[in-house]
């Protein structure tokens, strides 16, 4: 028996757009009485959700931001709040919606013959400060491998589509499917941030789910959030969590055997990892993105996989880049003696992090001596498809938190 209820999962970390997102979601729905919200509210003391706390269709998990363990942990907890609602809709906390978005998504989903179907994409761009909304809608394409996973970018879809488009990858901020997904593909709470979407894509596919991009715009997403507080801005141990994430993703993708038992967070048994690689046109072991995936050409029907091959390493070779990154000693000398770390970050052309090292007084005391004796450079070696574009030095102070980033230009090779 169907109830047409939509279980809406929103993980929010100190986001002022949370309430506008909730209100627009309700306002633009044709049947708002069918919406059930699960909110992972990670907040400061001066924030409140008082207007929603006593509503019967709101299930709110409240945590002070200092208690948070990251987005995957929060989304895992929210999935546990599912109570048999027909549909699952996963979002971020900074969206706007088209009119009657709920009916549009349900009608789109009901046209699929297969219940295990997912509608997903990167939301269309909007800027809440300027109140501007793009009319271009998007699909997901891989840009390059970095670390353990894939860095994804949007590709624009034509506006005259008549049906949803088969997709290779899942977006963490837009998932619409049947409610049983909450139990079939439970979030791995031990992941931190990077690798979330690769994890979801591979596990959903191997558990029998077909993936689609919508053929029309459903919602907008705020991407440019440089002045917003992120989890890693306040949790100095985030890099330790990210190292554990790397190992879990490598284990999942069979890149490296760390001896980790992933249990319920491992691959499914309805399709194999190799079948996903053929379908997605990627090679996880050799970190290769095939030409069809790179061009975002629509993948074949999953039943046609026997005619495909996993792309080989020769397709898109990695290059090794080596640099000496040097910064002014004044970064240390001009700040009080409570520097807890200096982060050296190297970003790629799409602002993806290719390298990060957190230099600390305990592990690297030579960087924290006074005067001209302090070491102020580091050798960075990176494997990537394209040359890095940004070299950033970012100190963290016990009394002031993150201090202004310094982008370094005088890089030697």
MIGU-456385 format. One record per residue: y, x, z of N, C-alpha, C in turn; residue in three letters. Coordinates in pm, whole numbers, padded with zeros to 5 digits, always signed. Atoms other than C-alpha are relative to their C-alpha. Layout:
! MIGU-456385
YXZYXZYXZALA
...
This chain:
! MIGU-456385
-00121+00086+00000+00000+00000+00000+00124+00088+00000UNK
-00122-00080+00010+00337+00143-00104+00110-00059+00087UNK
-00114+00047-00080+00648+00126+00108+00133+00041-00061UNK
-00120-00047+00070+00896+00296-00131+00095+00078+00090UNK
-00083-00081-00089+01024+00499+00163+00007+00144-00053UNK
-00019-00140+00042+01166+00843+00081+00028+00083+00124UNK
-00014-00092-00113+01122+01113+00345+00084+00118-00049UNK
-00097-00099+00048+01426+01341+00300+00010+00114+00101UNK
+00002-00117-00087+01390+01689+00448+00120+00088-00030UNK
-00120-00083+00015+01714+01884+00506+00005+00103+00112UNK
-00018-00108-00096+01723+02222+00678+00144+00049-00011UNK
-00142-00034+00000+02080+02308+00779+00029+00106+00104UNK
-00039-00106-00093+02221+02623+00934+00152+00012+00003UNK
-00144-00009-00022+02578+02592+01063+00079-00039-00125UNK
-00057+00038+00129+02676+02406+00750+00091-00121+00016UNK
-00096+00109-00008+02991+02192+00742-00023-00104-00109UNK
+00030+00096+00107+02857+02026+00429-00118-00091+00034UNK
+00115+00083-00035+02564+01869+00614+00036-00148+00004UNK
-00036+00142-00012+02739+01544+00706+00046-00058-00134UNK
-00032+00054+00133+02905+01500+00362-00122-00017-00090UNK
+00123+00013+00078+02563+01560+00207-00077-00126+00040UNK
+00070+00119-00048+02399+01293+00425+00071-00127-00046UNK
-00077+00121+00033+02678+01043+00363-00005-00030-00149UNK
+00005+00023+00145+02678+01093-00015-00139-00044-00043UNK
+00138+00038+00029+02300+01064-00022-00021-00149+00028UNK
+00012+00142-00037+02319+00727+00155+00084-00087-00093UNK
-00095+00079+00080+02621+00603-00039-00049-00019-00143UNK
+00036+00005+00142+02477+00683-00383-00139-00060-00023UNK
+00133+00059+00016+02128+00540-00315+00011-00148-00031UNK
+00001+00142+00027+02051+00198-00459-00063-00075+00116UNK
+00071+00062-00111+01818+00124-00166+00007+00090+00124UNK
-00014-00091-00114+01955+00316+00133-00089-00037+00119UNK
+00088+00041-00110+01734+00114+00368-00137+00066-00008UNK
+00130-00066+00017+01436+00306+00228+00007+00151+00027UNK
-00015-00144-00023+01571+00650+00322-00032+00034+00145UNK
+00033-00053-00134+01423+00838+00619+00037+00148+00000UNK
-00051-00136-00001+01602+01160+00708-00068+00082+00110UNK
+00047-00100-00097+01442+01461+00876+00097+00118-00010UNK
-00107-00100+00001+01721+01700+00971-00037+00116+00093UNK
+00016-00121-00081+01663+02056+01089+00138+00055+00029UNK
-00141-00027-00032+01997+02097+01263+00010+00125+00087UNK
-00018-00129-00069+02069+02460+01357+00150+00023+00012UNK
-00143+00022-00018+02415+02457+01506+00058+00084+00113UNK
-00074-00057-00112+02680+02595+01739+00035-00113+00098UNK
-00029+00099-00104+02800+02420+02056+00108-00099-00039UNK
-00112+00087+00035+03109+02273+01890-00033-00094-00117UNK
+00040+00090+00108+02911+02086+01621-00073-00121+00059UNK
+00075+00117-00049+02766+01736+01657-00048-00088-00115UNK
+00053+00102+00092+02558+01476+01478-00012-00132+00076UNK
+00007+00116-00088+02637+01200+01726-00020-00132-00074UNK
+00009+00125+00074+02666+00933+01457-00141-00031-00049UNK
+00134+00020+00056+02302+00980+01357-00111+00005+00105UNK
+00103-00026-00100+02119+01057+01680-00083-00123+00036UNK
+00071+00121-00045+02028+00698+01764-00046-00089-00115UNK
+00043+00082+00113+01955+00573+01414-00153+00011-00016UNK
+00147+00003+00007+01592+00470+01367-00055+00074-00121UNK
+00049-00069+00120+01570+00630+01022+00040+00147-00003UNK
-00032-00142-00010+01681+00974+01144-00092+00067+00102UNK
+00082-00084-00088+01444+01233+01291+00065+00138+00001UNK
-00084-00120-00006+01653+01525+01408-00061+00102+00095UNK
+00041-00114-00081+01527+01860+01530+00125+00083+00025UNK
-00126-00067-00036+01817+02021+01717-00029+00135+00065UNK
+00013-00135-00054+01832+02397+01777+00136+00068-00002UNK
-00116-00089+00007+02117+02622+01876-00031+00106-00105UNK
+00024-00094+00110+02163+02864+01586-00067+00129+00047UNK
+00061-00123-00052+02058+03154+01811-00153-00013+00013UNK
+00144+00023-00013+01709+02994+01838-00072-00003-00134UNK
+00059+00019+00132+01653+02971+01465-00084+00120-00043UNK
+00086-00105+00055+01376+03168+01294-00001+00000-00152UNK
-00011-00003+00145+01483+03102+00936-00036-00131-00067UNK
+00012+00125+00074+01461+02839+00665-00145-00043-00016UNK
+00140+00041+00018+01083+02847+00609-00058-00057+00129UNK
+00040+00051-00132+01018+02801+00981+00051-00140+00021UNK
-00060+00131-00022+01256+02507+00985-00062-00106-00091UNK
+00057+00098+00093+01113+02339+00676-00145-00033+00037UNK
+00135+00027-00050+00762+02375+00817+00004-00105+00111UNK
-00012+00096-00110+00871+02191+01131+00039-00139-00050UNK
-00042+00129+00054+01037+01917+00927-00115-00071-00069UNK
+00115+00063+00064+00723+01856+00722-00090-00070+00102UNK
+00084+00058-00105+00543+01781+01049+00051-00137+00045UNK
-00058+00129-00038+00775+01480+01095-00033-00110-00100UNK
+00040+00101+00099+00639+01305+00784-00096-00099+00064UNK
+00079+00105-00066+00488+00972+00887-00049-00103-00102UNK
+00060+00090+00097+00328+00831+00575+00095-00057-00103UNK
-00094+00048+00101+00642+00770+00368-00055+00032-00140UNK
+00055-00016+00136+00561+00732-00003+00043+00129-00068UNK
-00057-00110+00077+00788+01007-00130+00060+00107+00091UNK
-00057-00116-00070+00907+01350-00022+00112+00056-00085UNK
-00116-00055+00070+01253+01480-00117+00057+00111+00086UNK
-00049-00115-00076+01345+01830+00000+00131+00050-00059UNK
-00135-00039+00041+01709+01941-00012+00050+00115+00087UNK
-00082-00082-00089+01952+02197+00121+00100-00095+00068UNK
-00098+00083-00072+02250+02077+00326+00136+00003-00068UNK
-00128-00005+00072+02517+02113+00055-00021-00055-00142UNK
+00029+00069+00125+02462+01854-00221+00094-00119-00019UNK
-00054+00131+00034+02614+01555-00399-00098-00064-00098UNK
+00105+00072+00072+02420+01287-00588+00060-00095-00105UNK
-00041+00101+00097+02439+01061-00892-00021-00138+00061UNK
+00019+00137-00045+02459+00686-00845-00145-00042-00028UNK
+00137+00049+00011+02116+00527-00787-00102+00113-00019UNK
+00089-00116+00014+01952+00869-00757-00143-00033+00043UNK
+00133+00031-00052+01662+00718-00560-00085-00074-00102UNK
+00073+00076+00101+01563+00470-00829-00032+00088-00120UNK
+00022-00090+00114+01605+00733-01101-00120+00091+00026UNK
+00109-00092-00031+01367+00973-00925-00134-00072+00009UNK
+00126+00075-00013+01106+00711-00838-00051-00045-00137UNK
+00041+00042+00135+01106+00572-01195-00053+00118-00080UNK
+00045-00119+00071+01073+00924-01332-00139+00042+00047UNK
+00129-00041-00057+00786+01006-01097-00111-00096-00041UNK
+00103+00099+00031+00599+00682-01172-00050+00008-00144UNK
+00044-00015+00139+00581+00772-01540-00108+00107-00014UNK
+00107-00100+00004+00351+01063-01457-00134-00070+00025UNK
+00133+00057-00020-00017+00974-01489-00069+00061+00121UNK
+00065-00080-00104-00104+01232-01225+00084-00005+00127UNK
-00075+00016-00125-00005+01166-00863+00054+00133+00051UNK
-00044-00132-00046+00016+01539-00785+00098+00059-00100UNK
-00106-00047+00088+00337+01585-00983+00125+00026+00082UNK
-00121-00040-00072+00653+01758-00861+00117+00001-00097UNK
-00126-00010+00075+01006+01706-00994+00088+00098+00075UNK
-00074-00107-00067+01216+02013-00920+00093+00070-00099UNK
-00088-00082+00084+01505+02219-01054+00107+00063+00087UNK
-00121-00047-00065+01814+02414-00962+00109-00103-00026UNK
-00100+00105+00012+02080+02153-00892+00121+00044-00081UNK
-00121-00026+00077+02387+02126-01113+00112+00047+00093UNK
-00101-00068-00083+02687+02327-00989+00113-00095+00040UNK
-00125+00065-00041+02966+02175-00780+00068+00086+00106UNK
-00081-00072-00099+03246+02311-00562+00069-00102+00089UNK
-00057+00104-00086+03330+02093-00260+00146+00023+00034UNK
-00140-00028-00031+03659+02271-00188+00092-00045-00113UNK
-00083+00035+00116+03790+02215-00541-00036-00137-00056UNK
+00047+00131+00046+03600+01887-00589-00028+00000-00150UNK
+00035-00011+00141+03472+02005-00926-00152-00011-00017UNK
+00141+00027+00026+03138+01900-01077-00032+00036-00144UNK
+00044-00033+00135+02963+02055-01375-00081-00116-00057UNK
+00084+00103+00063+02799+01823-01628-00121+00063-00068UNK
+00119-00067+00054+02537+02082-01728-00112-00006+00103UNK
+00112-00006-00093+02192+02047-01575-00099+00104-00047UNK
+00064-00129+00017+01940+02322-01548-00151-00004+00022UNK
+00138-00030-00032+01585+02450-01546-00004+00141+00059UNK
+00012-00127-00072+01451+02759-01369-00071+00102-00088UNK
+00061-00110+00075+01378+03091-01540-00005+00124+00088UNK
+00006-00125-00077+01268+03427-01397+00094+00103-00059UNK
-00087-00108+00045+01520+03709-01417-00073+00133+00006UNK
+00076-00123-00016+01317+03998-01279-00075-00003+00132UNK
+00066-00021-00128+01078+04103-01008+00090+00085+00088UNK
-00063-00090-00097+01235+04246-00696-00080-00010+00128UNK
+00084+00001-00118+01038+04353-00396-00131-00069-00030UNK
+00128+00066+00011+00745+04118-00355-00001-00121-00091UNK
-00003+00126+00073+00863+03819-00555+00085+00007-00125UNK
-00078+00011+00123+01068+03699-00849+00139-00052+00033UNK
-00137+00052-00011+01444+03653-00874+00020-00098-00115UNK
-00012+00106+00100+01515+03325-01056+00147-00027-00033UNK
-00133+00039+00043+01818+03214-01255-00009-00134-00073UNK
+00003+00126+00074+01915+02879-01409+00015+00021-00150UNK
-00021+00013+00144+01886+02802-01781+00042-00143-00026UNK
-00047+00137+00026+02071+02504-01921-00100-00077-00086UNK
+00083+00091+00078+01873+02209-02053+00086-00080-00097UNK
-00074+00088+00091+01980+02006-02357+00019-00137+00063UNK
-00036+00127-00064+02138+01672-02273-00061-00123-00068UNK
+00058+00113+00071+01938+01459-02515-00151-00012+00023UNK
+00142+00005-00029+01597+01494-02351-00044-00143+00031UNK
+00054+00134-00021+01376+01185-02337-00106-00004+00109UNK
+00106-00005-00100+01121+01304-02082+00018+00124+00087UNK
-00003-00122-00080+01081+01553-01796-00066+00117-00074UNK
+00048-00121+00066+01008+01912-01901-00097+00073+00093UNK
+00093-00078-00082+00703+02105-01779+00069+00127+00049UNK
-00070-00111-00064+00815+02379-01541-00100+00099+00060UNK
+00084-00104-00057+00676+02707-01407+00025+00020+00150UNK
-00043-00042-00132+00868+02741-01082+00064-00117+00075UNK
-00052+00104-00088+00978+02530-00786+00127+00049+00069UNK
-00124-00029-00073+01327+02521-00634-00014-00048+00144UNK
+00005+00040-00140+01350+02516-00255+00100-00108+00035UNK
-00102+00100-00036+01656+02290-00268-00012-00130-00080UNK
+00022+00126+00071+01513+02016-00493-00150-00013-00026UNK
+00141+00032+00021+01155+01895-00455-00015-00151+00021UNK
+00032+00144-00014+01061+01532-00523-00143-00020-00045UNK
+00140+00024+00029+00697+01430-00509-00053-00105+00096UNK
+00056+00098-00093+00458+01205-00318-00006+00061+00140UNK
-00012-00046-00138+00464+01227+00060-00113+00089+00047UNK
+00117-00077-00041+00116+01377+00089+00022+00150-00017UNK
-00035-00141+00019+00271+01706-00027+00025+00069+00134UNK
-00031-00057-00132+00382+01758+00335-00124+00058+00067UNK
+00125-00051-00056+00017+01810+00429-00074+00090-00098UNK
+00071-00079+00100-00115+01950+00101+00055+00142-00012UNK
-00065-00130+00019+00137+02234+00070+00098+00022+00115UNK
-00085-00022-00117+00266+02314+00416+00075+00133-00014UNK
-00083-00122+00002+00549+02564+00438-00062+00107+00089UNK
+00044-00113-00083+00449+02909+00564+00114+00035+00095UNK
-00110-00023-00094+00660+02936+00882+00025+00147+00031UNK
-00012-00143-00031+00605+03312+00899+00078+00076-00109UNK
-00088-00060+00100+00810+03375+00584+00144-00009+00050UNK
-00140+00004-00041+01177+03456+00631+00086-00067-00108UNK
-00087+00058+00103+01374+03399+00310-00053+00029-00140UNK
+00044-00034+00134+01283+03588-00007-00148-00029-00017UNK
+00139+00033+00028+00961+03476-00169-00035-00145+00022UNK
+00028+00142-00029+00991+03111-00061-00041-00075-00126UNK
+00024+00081+00119+01003+02970-00414-00122+00049-00078UNK
+00124-00052+00061+00734+03201-00553-00121-00052+00075UNK
+00107+00051-00084+00512+03101-00261-00029-00147-00030UNK
+00017+00143+00026+00571+02730-00320-00058-00026-00138UNK
+00044+00023+00137+00517+02754-00696-00148+00029-00016UNK
+00139-00042+00016+00188+02942-00679-00094-00089+00081UNK
+00088+00079-00085+00041+02747-00389-00009-00145-00049UNK
+00003+00138+00051+00141+02407-00532-00089-00010-00123UNK
+00078+00003+00123-00010+02488-00871-00149+00017+00029UNK
+00142-00024-00028-00335+02624-00729-00061-00112+00085UNK
+00048+00118-00072-00361+02313-00510-00001-00125-00087UNK
+00015+00109+00095-00355+02100-00823+00126-00072-00042UNK
-00125+00068+00035+00012+02007-00857+00052+00046-00136UNK
-00072-00030+00123+00187+01985-01194+00149+00000+00030UNK
-00140-00022-00032+00550+02095-01197+00087-00040-00120UNK
-00089+00047+00107+00834+01935-01397+00146+00017+00039UNK
-00145+00009-00018+01209+01965-01442+00045-00139-00044UNK
-00049+00132+00043+01399+01633-01460+00075+00011-00133UNK
-00066-00001+00131+01538+01540-01801+00142-00053+00006UNK
-00139+00042-00019+01867+01419-01654+00047+00054+00134UNK
-00055-00051-00127+02099+01531-01377-00021-00103+00111UNK
+00023+00085-00117+02012+01391-01033+00095+00035+00113UNK
-00086-00042-00111+02217+01597-00788+00071+00131-00033UNK
-00076-00125+00011+02470+01878-00755-00027+00086+00124UNK
+00028-00096-00107+02430+02190-00543+00114+00101+00009UNK
-00105-00102-00020+02688+02426-00391-00067+00137+00004UNK
+00060-00134+00009+02599+02784-00490+00090+00107+00060UNK
-00092-00106-00043+02910+02990-00414+00037-00024+00146UNK
-00016+00025-00143+02893+03013-00035+00029+00132+00072UNK
-00024-00134-00055+03028+03365+00029+00069-00003+00135UNK
-00073+00006-00126+03251+03253+00316-00073-00083+00106UNK
+00077+00081-00094+02978+03047+00486-00093+00090+00083UNK
+00088-00078-00088+02775+03176+00781-00145-00019-00040UNK
+00143+00002+00033+02419+03266+00683-00081+00045+00121UNK
+00088-00036-00111+02122+03316+00913+00002+00150+00025UNK
+00007-00147-00015+02111+03691+00847+00131+00061+00047UNK
-00128-00050-00052+02479+03725+00940-00003+00012+00152UNK
-00001+00008-00146+02393+03647+01303-00128+00049+00066UNK
+00129-00041-00056+02033+03760+01346-00031+00140-00051UNK
+00013-00140+00044+02017+04139+01336-00145+00041-00023UNK
+00142-00034+00019+01636+04135+01343-00056-00058-00129UNK
+00049+00068+00120+01618+03954+01010-00079+00095-00090UNK
+00069-00092+00090+01508+04269+00825-00144+00022+00045UNK
+00138-00011-00049+01201+04295+01051-00083-00119-00047UNK
+00069+00120+00048+01108+03937+00962-00026+00010-00151UNK
+00014-00012+00146+01165+04015+00594-00112+00096-00037UNK
+00111-00093+00027+00924+04310+00609-00135-00070+00016UNK
+00124+00077-00018+00655+04075+00742-00019-00098-00116UNK
+00005+00090+00114+00743+03831+00464-00056+00071-00122UNK
+00046-00077+00115+00688+04101+00203-00152+00012+00003UNK
+00145-00019-00011+00336+04165+00332-00075-00131-00025UNK
+00067+00129+00019+00247+03794+00337+00004-00042-00147UNK
-00009+00034+00142+00372+03742-00019-00092+00091-00081UNK
+00090-00092+00070+00188+04054-00139-00146-00041+00018UNK
+00136+00047-00026-00128+03918+00024-00029-00125-00082UNK
+00018+00125+00074-00081+03574-00134-00020+00026-00149UNK
+00003-00026+00144-00024+03717-00483-00104+00105-00037UNK
+00105-00100+00021-00311+03967-00441+00056+00128-00060UNK
-00061-00125+00043-00070+04253-00508-00049+00116+00086UNK
+00048-00099-00096-00175+04444-00194-00084-00074+00103UNK
+00083+00060-00104-00454+04369+00050+00037+00060+00135UNK
-00040-00044-00133-00302+04397+00397-00098-00048+00107UNK
+00095+00052-00096-00601+04229+00559+00052-00119+00077UNK
-00060+00115-00068-00388+03924+00648-00077-00127-00036UNK
+00063+00130+00022-00570+03594+00690+00109-00106-00006UNK
-00107+00097+00017-00323+03344+00547-00041-00141+00040UNK
+00048+00131-00046-00541+03049+00646+00050-00113-00087UNK
-00047+00118+00073-00387+02717+00548+00119+00029-00090UNK
-00115-00036+00083-00096+02901+00386-00040+00087-00118UNK
+00051-00078+00112-00316+03069+00126-00002-00085-00128UNK
+00013+00070+00127-00384+02972-00236-00091-00121+00014UNK
+00090+00114+00004-00549+02642-00319-00127+00034-00075UNK
+00128-00024+00067-00893+02601-00473-00022-00091-00120UNK
+00015+00085+00119-00823+02357-00759+00032+00076-00128UNK
-00028-00090+00112-00682+02628-00987+00009+00141+00057UNK
-00001-00138-00046-00687+03006-00970+00137+00063-00017UNK
-00124-00076+00018-00407+03260-00939+00015+00045-00145UNK
-00007-00043+00141-00494+03389-01287+00043-00116-00090UNK
-00042+00116+00079-00457+03038-01427+00150-00025+00017UNK
-00145+00015-00017-00111+03019-01271+00074+00107-00080UNK
-00067-00108+00075-00019+03358-01422+00003-00030-00150UNK
+00003+00040+00141-00128+03233-01765+00102-00111-00026UNK
-00091+00114+00016+00064+02910-01720+00146+00043+00009UNK
-00139-00040-00024+00380+03075-01586+00044+00117-00086UNK
-00031-00115+00085+00358+03374-01825+00058+00116+00082UNK
-00039-00111-00086+00389+03628-01543-00125+00078+00042UNK
+00107-00086-00050+00176+03914-01409+00046+00056+00133UNK
-00045-00041-00132+00210+03960-01034-00041+00141+00035UNK
+00050-00132-00037+00000+04274-01000+00087+00111-00060UNK
-00080-00101+00069+00199+04473-01258+00148-00034-00004UNK
-00139+00045-00006+00524+04279-01200+00062-00008-00139UNK
-00042+00021+00138+00565+04166-01559+00040-00146-00021UNK
-00043+00134+00042+00759+03866-01689-00015-00007-00152UNK
+00024+00013+00143+00639+03753-02031+00117-00062-00074UNK
-00115+00048+00079+00871+03654-02318+00023-00150+00008UNK
-00019+00145-00008+00806+03279-02294+00067-00040+00131UNK
-00062+00029-00130+00894+03276-01923+00146+00045+00000UNK
-00137-00052-00001+01202+03491-01975+00094-00088-00080UNK
-00083+00087+00084+01330+03261-02249-00002-00145+00048UNK
+00012+00135-00058+01240+02955-02038-00053-00101-00101UNK
+00068+00091+00093+01026+02809-02316-00095-00090+00080UNK
+00084+00092-00076+00842+02501-02195-00145+00046-00001UNK
+00139-00044-00005+00494+02600-02074-00094-00106-00056UNK
+00097+00096+00056+00178+02438-02213-00052-00094+00108UNK
+00073+00083-00095-00023+02162-02054-00098+00088+00076UNK
+00095-00084-00075-00232+02315-01772-00142+00000-00057UNK
+00137+00005+00055-00549+02201-01950-00018+00092-00120UNK
+00008-00088+00116-00467+02439-02239-00003+00148+00038UNK
-00011-00137-00049-00485+02755-02027-00103+00095-00059UNK
+00104-00087+00053-00804+02885-02188+00048+00081-00120UNK
-00050-00068+00120-00604+02984-02496+00109+00102+00032UNK
-00110-00089-00038-00351+03192-02299-00052+00126+00066UNK
+00032-00124-00070-00348+03544-02158+00110+00031+00100UNK
-00100-00048-00094-00172+03702-01862+00080+00111-00068UNK
-00079-00105+00068+00120+03914-01995-00030+00138+00057UNK
+00033-00136-00042+00059+04289-01983+00123+00079+00034UNK
-00109-00082-00051+00269+04560-01829+00091+00053-00110UNK
-00078-00059+00107+00383+04693-02165+00116-00089-00044UNK
-00103+00094+00045+00591+04380-02225+00139+00038+00050UNK
-00131-00025-00060+00874+04461-01984-00015+00110+00104UNK
+00022-00110-00095+00855+04805-01823+00110+00010+00104UNK
-00097-00030-00104+01026+04893-01499+00057+00139-00023UNK
-00065-00131+00004+01270+05182-01481+00025+00047+00143UNK
-00031-00057-00131+01327+05416-01190+00144+00052+00000UNK
-00139-00043-00016+01686+05466-01076+00013+00071+00134UNK
-00016-00078-00122+01782+05730-00822+00147+00034+00019UNK
-00142-00019-00027+02123+05761-00655+00020+00066+00136UNK
-00049-00044-00130+02308+05934-00376+00119-00089+00034UNK
-00107+00091-00043+02517+05671-00197+00074+00066+00116UNK
-00080-00070-00101+02801+05824+00004+00117-00089+00042UNK
-00109+00083-00050+03061+05656+00224+00091+00081+00093UNK
-00094-00073-00085+03370+05763+00423-00048+00006+00145UNK
+00038-00012-00142+03296+05897+00771+00089-00086+00090UNK
-00093+00082-00080+03591+05689+00890-00061-00135+00037UNK
+00066+00125-00037+03359+05386+00891-00046+00004+00144UNK
+00043-00017-00138+03222+05522+01216+00116+00042+00089UNK
-00103-00060-00085+03519+05718+01346+00112-00096+00035UNK
-00113+00090-00022+03768+05433+01315-00039-00127+00076UNK
+00047+00119-00071+03554+05174+01498-00051+00040+00136UNK
+00048-00032-00135+03470+05149+01864-00146+00041-00003UNK
+00136-00055+00000+03145+05317+01966-00109-00102+00033UNK
+00105+00098-00026+02936+04997+01961-00067-00044-00132UNK
+00067+00029+00127+02799+05019+01609-00151-00005+00024UNK
+00144+00015-00016+02443+04888+01616-00077+00038-00126UNK
+00069-00035+00124+02363+04951+01251+00101+00016-00113UNK
-00072-00007+00128+02493+05047+00909-00099-00041-00107UNK
+00090+00047+00105+02330+04851+00627+00045+00056-00134UNK
-00023-00048+00136+02305+05018+00288-00073-00096-00093UNK
+00055+00106+00084+02253+04748+00024+00032+00030-00146UNK
-00020-00017+00143+02205+04780-00351-00038-00131-00067UNK
+00023+00128+00067+02237+04464-00563-00010+00018-00150UNK
+00015+00000+00144+02140+04389-00920+00103-00087-00068UNK
-00100+00067+00082+02324+04215-01199+00022-00146+00041UNK
-00013+00139-00043+02257+03866-01055+00017-00010+00151UNK
-00022-00008-00144+02346+03972-00700-00129-00004+00081UNK
+00125-00008-00073+01978+04005-00610-00008+00135+00071UNK
+00011-00124-00077+01904+04265-00343-00119+00082-00049UNK
+00104-00089+00050+01710+04556-00492-00043+00101+00106UNK
+00028-00101-00103+01728+04784-00188+00084-00032+00122UNK
-00077+00010-00123+01829+04761+00174-00063+00091+00106UNK
+00043-00079-00115+01808+05006+00461+00101-00020+00111UNK
-00084+00015-00118+01944+04940+00809-00009+00128+00082UNK
-00006-00127-00072+02050+05269+00962+00045-00028+00143UNK
-00030+00028-00140+02047+05262+01344+00012+00130+00079UNK
-00011-00120-00083+02144+05511+01618-00134+00049+00055UNK
+00129-00039-00056+01789+05504+01753-00085+00075-00103UNK
+00086-00060+00103+01616+05590+01424+00071+00109-00080UNK
-00074-00092+00086+01894+05783+01250+00125+00052+00073UNK
-00116-00042-00081+02120+05949+01513+00097+00090-00075UNK
-00087-00093+00072+02258+06200+01262+00116-00071-00071UNK
-00108+00075+00064+02470+05923+01109+00108-00042+00100UNK
-00089+00058-00100+02642+05838+01436+00067+00104+00090UNK
-00073-00102-00074+02775+06170+01563+00147-00005-00039UNK
-00144+00009+00025+03152+06211+01584+00048+00110-00095UNK
-00067-00101+00082+03379+06395+01342-00072+00031-00130UNK
+00049-00039+00132+03277+06588+01033-00149+00031-00002UNK
+00143-00029-00005+02920+06644+01152-00087-00121-00035UNK
+00079+00121+00024+02813+06286+01092-00049-00006-00144UNK
+00055+00017+00135+02583+06236+00795+00055-00130-00060UNK
-00063+00117+00060+02735+05993+00549-00049-00025-00143UNK
+00057+00032+00131+02503+05968+00251-00149-00028+00014UNK
+00142+00034-00001+02157+05844+00163-00050+00001-00144UNK
+00062+00003+00132+01923+05887-00131-00072-00134-00018UNK
+00057+00131+00029+01824+05556-00286-00079+00010-00129UNK
+00085+00003+00120+01535+05521-00531-00050-00142-00020UNK
+00028+00141+00028+01478+05184-00698-00078-00013-00130UNK
+00066+00039+00124+01238+05041-00953+00052-00138-00040UNK
-00057+00127+00046+01403+04767-01159+00002+00000-00152UNK
-00009+00010+00146+01434+04638-01513+00139+00036-00050UNK
-00137-00031+00040+01811+04684-01520+00068+00082+00107UNK
-00070-00088-00092+02051+04926-01361+00074-00081+00106UNK
-00075+00070-00107+02196+04819-01022+00150-00004-00029UNK
-00143+00018+00027+02554+04698-01020+00089+00014+00123UNK
-00082-00006-00121+02668+04703-00655-00068+00088+00105UNK
+00046-00083-00110+02636+04955-00374+00090-00031+00120UNK
-00078+00055-00110+02745+04813-00040-00036+00068+00131UNK
+00017-00050-00136+02793+04965+00305+00054-00108+00094UNK
-00039+00114-00085+02804+04703+00583-00036+00030+00145UNK
+00027-00031-00142+02838+04806+00950-00011-00128+00084UNK
+00012+00109-00096+02737+04580+01237+00037+00052+00138UNK
-00051-00042-00130+02921+04606+01570-00045-00098+00108UNK
+00043+00087-00110+02798+04472+01903+00112-00094+00043UNK
-00112+00082-00047+03147+04346+01992+00060-00089-00108UNK
-00069+00072+00107+03266+04227+01649-00095-00065-00100UNK
+00094+00053+00099+02949+04138+01463+00010+00077-00130UNK
-00010-00066+00130+02947+04210+01093+00145+00035-00031UNK
-00133-00047+00037+03247+04417+00989+00011-00007-00151UNK
-00021+00017+00144+03401+04401+00642-00091+00089-00083UNK
+00083-00078+00093+03171+04509+00362+00086+00100-00077UNK
-00067-00100+00083+03265+04823+00174-00083+00023-00123UNK
+00072-00025+00124+03165+04839-00191+00032+00140-00050UNK
-00016-00141+00033+03110+05200-00293-00001+00018-00151UNK
-00009-00025+00144+03214+05317-00638-00047+00140-00039UNK
+00031-00138+00036+03155+05695-00623-00147+00032+00025UNK
+00143-00018-00009+02779+05693-00678-00041+00114-00092UNK
+00053-00107+00085+02604+06004-00806-00148-00022-00024UNK
+00142+00017+00036+02265+06016-00978-00073+00132+00010UNK
